[in-house]
């Protein structure tokens, strides 16, 4: 076993936004653009993964991330299978790393890992020889979500230098907030983290790549005044966030029609999903044809994950 351990992550791994340069991030964004479906709905024809098998090891529930990785593999000409904790040997006590080692031994080319352990994807990457992609690990990062979020914002707003983006809700428990904030800061944007003091800590300002890039606010109405985009987050009850909110959460932090009228005319709305409609976001806001880019995030999620998979096998 010790002879197999890599100890250093491969350049083909994609484990976090932190550590990327702006150039590397922009290269991934440019690659994402080449994978966006044509206007008439046709998909780019690619064979990057021809003859290769990708393993999705998803030890946490997922709809968008799992299905978009599966779709991305198919669009690149490869094959994919998904392993969940339920029904696998993990339910018998097998560790995440042992599961990953056994799957690698089957001859897969890339492994996509989603787990509740912060740093779990990096643990797997250290033990395997094949590229590993982090599909969300505990409260740490969700780098492909960060990539698709900034791809969606760049498409809607153009260059993100100097733009202001509010990320609202359960920031403390959100790996999405961490990855997206880091990606936005790399691209020169300012980030305003908004939520109750129990869910938004001033320590999050350390995510900035330059002084003053990240600010914290506990007043949503004031925070919306000059933003170019709003990213709403759900309360992560599975990470015990329910005890940190009050019964008037929607009144204080829900994105309602009254609140979006405070936004500049060009501002757009995102949400990584799943949405809790009527809690952090109202139906009319989520479905607003002029502002909502929520379903566009899903489309660009496939394109960005294709870019990450291409990077894994080609470099």
C-alpha positions as CSV (number, residue, x, y, z in Angstrom):
1,X,0.0,0.0,0.0
2,X,2.7,2.5,0.9
3,X,4.3,2.2,-2.5
4,X,1.1,3.3,-4.1
5,X,0.6,6.6,-2.2
6,X,1.3,9.7,-4.3
7,X,1.3,12.2,-1.4
8,X,1.3,15.1,-3.9
9,X,-1.8,15.8,-6.0
10,X,-1.4,15.3,-9.7
11,X,-1.7,18.3,-12.1
12,X,-4.6,16.3,-13.6
13,X,-6.6,16.3,-10.3
14,X,-9.2,18.9,-9.7
15,X,-9.6,19.1,-6.0
16,X,-10.2,22.8,-5.2
17,X,-10.3,26.3,-6.6
18,X,-7.7,27.4,-4.0
19,X,-4.3,27.2,-5.5
20,X,-5.4,27.8,-9.1
21,X,-4.0,30.9,-10.9
22,X,-6.2,33.3,-12.7
23,X,-4.8,32.0,-16.0
24,X,-5.6,28.4,-15.1
25,X,-9.2,29.3,-14.2
26,X,-9.6,31.3,-17.4
27,X,-8.4,28.4,-19.4
28,X,-11.0,26.2,-17.8
29,X,-13.7,28.9,-18.5
30,X,-12.6,29.1,-22.2
31,X,-12.7,25.3,-22.4
32,X,-16.2,25.4,-20.9
33,X,-17.3,27.8,-23.7
34,X,-16.3,25.2,-26.4
35,X,-18.6,22.7,-24.7
36,X,-21.8,24.8,-24.6
37,X,-24.5,23.3,-26.9
38,X,-25.1,25.2,-30.2
39,X,-28.1,27.5,-30.5
40,X,-30.0,24.8,-32.4
41,X,-29.4,22.3,-29.5
42,X,-26.7,20.2,-31.1
43,X,-23.9,19.1,-28.9
44,X,-20.2,19.5,-29.8
45,X,-18.9,16.1,-31.1
46,X,-16.0,15.1,-29.0
47,X,-14.1,11.8,-28.4
48,X,-11.7,12.7,-25.6
49,X,-12.9,9.9,-23.4
50,X,-13.3,7.3,-26.2
51,X,-12.5,3.9,-24.8
52,X,-12.2,5.2,-21.2
53,X,-14.4,4.6,-18.2
54,X,-15.1,7.2,-15.5
55,X,-16.2,6.2,-12.0
56,X,-18.5,8.4,-10.0
57,X,-18.1,7.6,-6.3
58,X,-20.9,9.5,-4.7
59,X,-21.2,8.9,-1.0
60,X,-23.5,11.9,-0.6
61,X,-26.9,12.4,-2.4
62,X,-26.8,14.4,-5.6
63,X,-29.0,15.2,-8.6
64,X,-27.4,18.0,-10.6
65,X,-23.7,17.1,-10.0
66,X,-24.0,13.4,-10.5
67,X,-26.2,13.6,-13.6
68,X,-24.1,16.3,-15.2
69,X,-20.9,14.4,-14.7
70,X,-22.6,11.3,-16.3
71,X,-23.9,13.5,-19.2
72,X,-20.4,15.1,-19.6
73,X,-18.8,11.7,-19.9
74,X,-21.2,10.5,-22.5
75,X,-20.7,13.8,-24.5
76,X,-17.0,13.1,-24.5
77,X,-17.5,9.6,-25.9
78,X,-16.7,7.7,-22.7
79,X,-18.5,5.3,-20.4
80,X,-19.5,6.0,-16.7
81,X,-20.8,4.1,-13.7
82,X,-21.9,5.5,-10.3
83,X,-21.3,4.0,-6.9
84,X,-23.4,5.2,-4.0
85,X,-22.8,4.4,-0.3
86,X,-26.1,2.6,0.0
87,X,-25.8,-0.7,-1.8
88,X,-22.0,-0.6,-1.8
89,X,-19.4,-2.2,0.6
90,X,-19.3,1.2,2.4
91,X,-22.5,0.1,4.1
92,X,-20.4,-2.8,5.5
93,X,-17.7,-0.6,6.9
94,X,-15.3,-0.3,4.0
95,X,-13.5,3.0,3.9
96,X,-13.7,5.6,1.2
97,X,-10.1,5.1,0.2
98,X,-10.4,1.3,0.1
99,X,-13.5,1.6,-2.1
100,X,-11.6,3.9,-4.4
101,X,-8.6,1.7,-4.6
102,X,-10.7,-1.3,-5.6
103,X,-12.5,0.7,-8.2
104,X,-9.2,2.0,-9.6
105,X,-8.0,-1.6,-9.9
106,X,-10.9,-2.2,-12.3
107,X,-9.2,0.0,-14.9
108,X,-11.1,3.2,-14.7
109,X,-9.4,6.3,-16.2
110,X,-10.8,9.0,-13.9
111,X,-12.6,9.0,-10.5
112,X,-15.1,11.7,-9.4
113,X,-15.6,11.8,-5.6
114,X,-18.4,13.3,-3.5
115,X,-18.3,12.7,0.2
116,X,-19.2,14.2,3.6
117,X,-15.6,14.2,4.7
118,X,-13.8,17.6,4.3
119,X,-10.6,16.7,2.5
120,X,-12.0,13.3,1.5
121,X,-11.3,13.8,-2.2
122,X,-7.7,14.8,-1.5
123,X,-7.3,11.6,0.6
124,X,-8.5,9.6,-2.3
125,X,-6.2,11.5,-4.7
126,X,-3.1,10.7,-2.5
127,X,-3.9,7.0,-2.6
128,X,-4.7,6.7,-6.4
129,X,-2.6,6.9,-9.5
130,X,-5.5,8.1,-11.7
131,X,-6.8,11.7,-11.8
132,X,-9.4,12.5,-9.1
133,X,-12.1,15.2,-9.4
134,X,-13.7,16.6,-6.3
135,X,-17.5,16.8,-6.7
136,X,-18.0,18.2,-3.2
137,X,-16.3,17.3,0.1
138,X,-17.9,18.1,3.4
139,X,-17.7,21.8,4.2
140,X,-14.5,22.2,2.2
141,X,-15.0,22.9,-1.5
142,X,-17.1,22.2,-4.5
143,X,-14.8,23.3,-7.3
144,X,-16.8,22.4,-10.4
145,X,-19.8,24.3,-8.9
146,X,-17.5,27.3,-8.5
147,X,-16.4,26.9,-12.1
148,X,-19.9,26.7,-13.5
149,X,-21.1,29.6,-11.3
150,X,-18.4,32.0,-12.6
151,X,-19.0,30.7,-16.2
152,X,-22.7,31.6,-15.8
153,X,-21.9,35.0,-14.4
154,X,-19.3,35.7,-17.1
155,X,-21.8,34.8,-19.8
156,X,-24.4,37.1,-18.3
157,X,-22.2,40.1,-17.3
158,X,-19.0,39.8,-19.3
159,X,-15.7,40.4,-17.6
160,X,-16.1,40.1,-13.8
161,X,-13.3,42.5,-12.8
162,X,-14.9,45.1,-10.4
163,X,-18.3,43.4,-10.4
164,X,-20.0,42.8,-7.0
165,X,-21.7,39.5,-6.3
166,X,-23.8,38.8,-3.1
167,X,-23.8,35.3,-1.8
168,X,-26.7,34.9,0.6
169,X,-27.7,32.3,3.2
170,X,-26.0,29.5,4.9
171,X,-22.4,30.5,4.0
172,X,-20.9,28.7,7.0
173,X,-21.8,25.3,5.9
174,X,-21.6,25.9,2.1
175,X,-18.7,24.4,0.2
176,X,-20.3,26.1,-2.9
177,X,-19.8,29.5,-1.2
178,X,-16.2,28.8,-0.6
179,X,-15.4,27.7,-4.1
180,X,-17.4,30.3,-5.8
181,X,-16.0,33.1,-3.6
182,X,-12.4,32.0,-4.4
183,X,-13.2,31.8,-8.1
184,X,-14.8,35.3,-8.2
185,X,-11.9,36.8,-6.3
186,X,-9.4,35.3,-8.7
187,X,-11.3,37.0,-11.6
188,X,-11.2,40.4,-9.9
189,X,-14.8,40.5,-8.5
190,X,-15.9,41.7,-5.1
191,X,-18.0,39.3,-3.0
192,X,-20.5,40.3,-0.3
193,X,-21.4,37.4,2.0
194,X,-24.8,37.9,3.6
195,X,-26.8,36.1,6.2
196,X,-27.4,35.8,10.0
197,X,-24.4,36.1,12.3
198,X,-24.8,32.4,13.1
199,X,-24.3,31.4,9.4
200,X,-21.9,34.1,8.1
201,X,-18.7,34.7,10.0
202,X,-16.2,37.5,9.4
203,X,-13.5,34.9,9.2
204,X,-14.8,34.2,5.7
205,X,-13.1,37.4,4.6
206,X,-9.9,35.4,4.5
207,X,-11.2,33.8,1.2
208,X,-10.2,37.0,-0.6
209,X,-7.1,37.1,-2.9
210,X,-6.7,40.8,-2.3
211,X,-7.6,43.2,0.6
212,X,-11.2,44.3,0.7
213,X,-12.5,41.8,-1.9
214,X,-14.8,40.0,0.5
215,X,-17.1,41.8,2.9
216,X,-19.7,40.4,5.4
217,X,-23.1,41.8,5.9
218,X,-26.1,40.7,8.1
219,X,-28.6,43.1,6.4
220,X,-29.8,41.8,3.1
221,X,-31.9,44.8,2.1
222,X,-28.8,47.1,2.4
223,X,-26.5,44.5,0.8
224,X,-28.6,44.3,-2.5
225,X,-28.3,48.0,-3.4
226,X,-25.4,47.9,-5.9
227,X,-24.8,44.2,-6.7
228,X,-24.5,42.8,-10.2
229,X,-25.6,39.3,-9.2
230,X,-27.1,37.4,-6.3
231,X,-26.4,33.8,-5.5
232,X,-28.8,32.3,-3.0
233,X,-28.0,29.3,-0.8
234,X,-30.3,26.9,1.0
235,X,-30.1,26.2,4.7
236,X,-28.1,22.9,5.0
237,X,-30.2,21.0,7.5
238,X,-28.1,17.9,6.9
239,X,-25.2,19.8,8.4
240,X,-27.2,20.8,11.5
241,X,-27.7,24.4,10.2
242,X,-31.4,24.3,11.3
243,X,-30.5,25.1,14.9
244,X,-28.7,28.3,13.7
245,X,-31.7,30.0,12.1
246,X,-34.8,31.8,13.5
247,X,-38.4,31.3,12.5
248,X,-38.3,34.7,10.7
249,X,-35.5,33.6,8.3
250,X,-37.5,34.2,5.1
251,X,-38.6,37.7,6.3
252,X,-34.9,38.6,6.9
253,X,-33.1,36.7,4.2
254,X,-35.5,35.4,1.6
255,X,-35.2,36.7,-1.9
256,X,-38.7,38.0,-2.6
257,X,-40.2,40.1,-5.4
258,X,-40.0,43.1,-3.2
259,X,-36.3,42.6,-2.7
260,X,-35.5,42.0,-6.4
261,X,-37.0,45.4,-7.1
262,X,-34.0,46.8,-5.2
263,X,-31.6,45.3,-7.7
264,X,-30.0,47.1,-10.6
265,X,-31.8,46.4,-13.9
266,X,-29.0,44.2,-15.2
267,X,-28.5,42.1,-12.0
268,X,-29.0,38.3,-12.3
269,X,-29.9,35.6,-9.8
270,X,-28.3,32.2,-9.3
271,X,-28.9,29.2,-7.0
272,X,-26.8,26.0,-6.9
273,X,-29.8,23.9,-6.0
274,X,-31.6,22.2,-4.6
275,X,-33.9,25.2,-3.9
276,X,-36.2,25.4,-0.9
277,X,-38.9,27.5,-2.6
278,X,-40.7,29.8,-0.2
279,X,-37.7,29.8,2.2
280,X,-34.6,31.4,0.7
281,X,-36.2,32.2,-2.7
282,X,-39.8,32.8,-3.9
283,X,-41.3,31.0,-6.9
284,X,-41.6,34.2,-8.9
285,X,-38.0,35.1,-8.3
286,X,-36.6,31.6,-9.1
287,X,-38.7,31.5,-12.3
288,X,-38.1,35.1,-13.4
289,X,-37.3,34.9,-17.1
290,X,-35.4,38.2,-17.1
291,X,-33.1,37.7,-14.1
292,X,-32.9,34.0,-13.2
293,X,-29.9,32.0,-14.5
294,X,-30.6,29.0,-12.4
295,X,-31.4,26.6,-15.2
296,X,-28.6,28.1,-17.3
297,X,-26.2,27.1,-14.4
298,X,-27.3,23.5,-15.0
299,X,-26.6,23.7,-18.7
300,X,-23.2,25.2,-18.1
301,X,-22.6,22.7,-15.4
302,X,-22.4,19.9,-18.0
303,X,-20.1,22.1,-20.2
304,X,-17.8,22.9,-17.3
305,X,-17.5,19.3,-16.1
306,X,-16.6,18.3,-19.7
307,X,-13.8,20.8,-19.5
308,X,-12.6,19.4,-16.1
309,X,-12.7,15.8,-17.4
310,X,-10.8,16.9,-20.6
311,X,-8.2,18.5,-18.3
312,X,-8.0,15.2,-16.3
313,X,-7.1,13.0,-19.3
314,X,-5.3,15.4,-21.6
315,X,-3.9,18.1,-19.3
